[in-house]
Amino acid sequence: QKAFTRTDLRLTWRSADDRFRLGGFVNNIEDTAVITRAVYSNNRSLLGNYAIGRTYGITGGVRF
């Protein structure tokens, strides 16, 4: 496969007392389909895995 770039981004805010946390993320911003693994097995089959596409979400937390 050709050369590729994969960029992940994470941004996290924490409160001054470090009790609260809120974050957001984007994985594989380019949304590029790349092969992460390819295996030629003994029964003459080729198995391949692709990286997951673009994913995004938010996270949060509270310390007790």
C-alpha positions as CSV (number, residue, x, y, z in Angstrom):
1,Q,0.0,0.0,0.0
2,K,1.0,3.6,-0.5
3,A,2.4,5.8,2.3
4,F,-0.3,7.4,4.5
5,T,-0.7,9.7,7.4
6,R,-2.9,9.0,10.4
7,T,-3.7,11.8,12.8
8,D,-5.5,11.5,16.2
9,L,-6.6,14.5,18.3
10,R,-7.4,14.7,21.9
11,L,-8.4,17.7,24.0
12,T,-9.0,17.6,27.7
13,W,-10.1,20.3,30.2
14,R,-9.5,19.8,33.9
15,S,-11.0,21.9,36.7
16,A,-8.5,23.9,38.9
17,D,-9.0,21.4,41.8
18,D,-8.6,18.4,39.3
19,R,-11.9,17.0,40.4
20,F,-13.7,17.3,37.1
21,R,-12.5,16.3,33.6
22,L,-14.1,16.8,30.2
23,G,-12.6,15.8,26.9
24,G,-13.1,15.2,23.3
25,F,-11.3,13.0,20.7
26,V,-11.1,12.3,17.0
27,N,-9.2,9.2,15.8
28,N,-8.1,8.8,12.1
29,I,-9.0,12.4,11.1
30,E,-8.1,11.6,7.5
31,D,-10.5,8.7,7.4
32,T,-8.0,6.6,5.4
33,A,-8.6,2.9,4.8
34,V,-5.2,1.2,5.5
35,I,-4.3,-2.4,5.9
36,T,-3.0,-3.1,9.4
37,R,-2.4,-6.8,8.9
38,A,-2.3,-9.3,6.1
39,V,-1.7,-13.0,6.4
40,Y,-1.3,-15.7,3.7
41,S,-2.6,-18.9,5.3
42,N,-1.7,-22.5,4.6
43,N,-5.0,-23.1,2.8
44,R,-4.0,-20.5,0.1
45,S,-6.2,-17.7,1.4
46,L,-5.3,-14.2,2.1
47,L,-6.7,-12.6,5.2
48,G,-6.5,-8.8,5.8
49,N,-7.5,-6.4,8.5
50,Y,-8.2,-2.7,7.9
51,A,-7.8,0.0,10.5
52,I,-11.1,1.4,11.8
53,G,-12.3,4.6,10.1
54,R,-12.8,8.0,11.6
55,T,-14.2,7.8,15.2
56,Y,-15.0,10.6,17.6
57,G,-16.6,11.1,20.9
58,I,-16.5,12.8,24.3
59,T,-15.3,11.7,27.7
60,G,-15.9,12.9,31.2
61,G,-15.1,12.1,34.8
62,V,-15.4,13.1,38.4
63,R,-13.0,12.4,41.2
64,F,-14.5,11.6,44.6
